[in-house]
Amino acid sequence: MNGALRSPDVVPGLNAFVDLSHHNIDVDLAQARDAGLVGVLHKATQGDAFVDPTYADRVRQARSLGLLVGAYHFCTDDDVPAQIQRFLDTVTQSGAAGVLPCIDWEPNPTPGQGTMSKAQLVSFIDAFHQRTDRFPVLYGGYWMLSALSDGSPSGSIGRCPLWQSFYSASFGWLSDLWDRWTLLQYTDGTLGPAPHGFPGLGVVDRDTFNGTLEEAREFWRTHALPG
């Protein structure tokens, strides 16, 4: 990664990842890869029905460019088994092997859908692990860590690698379920420390990995779906 993108004094770790969805319109992954991009975490599904229309093509392109690939599911209060099925069906159709599974747990602003409860999250994680032998990476920020402190059973939540969303230079606020973060979304392209943009992508959600490039590749080998 070139020095212009590194910002080692502000953002810790390997600052070479982005997360995308259909809301990102102008996406040139080849240019981004040439500028130092290592991995893409892309929205795949939401609830029990929605499939991101840009997921399949972008994942195929990312693979062809040698990028690490992750897929995330936005959780709702829909039936948990149906949500898992939609997510796995979507990922499998584009090739599940090597895809890092992630789930996004936060308040749901979509009209007609509700927010997944903590009990539903526990159920989702357990059922997903039973089906795939993988614990998904869990994304969330202040709301998530506060919700996890309600005193109710946490099940296997703490076994999920943590993807924090904190738009601040003061990193590291964790619940008692984790002693480290694996991925950190440090900006949404506007809030949070610089850099906010990425060549080929414009202003974008940027993420850093808590380790080196080789450690990131090993993490993917260990936690990605086997296919």
Summary of the structure (lengths in Angstrom):
residues: 227
radius of gyration: 16.4
end to end distance: 29.3
largest distance: 46.6
contacts: 739
relative contact order: 0.19
helix: 30%
strand: 23%
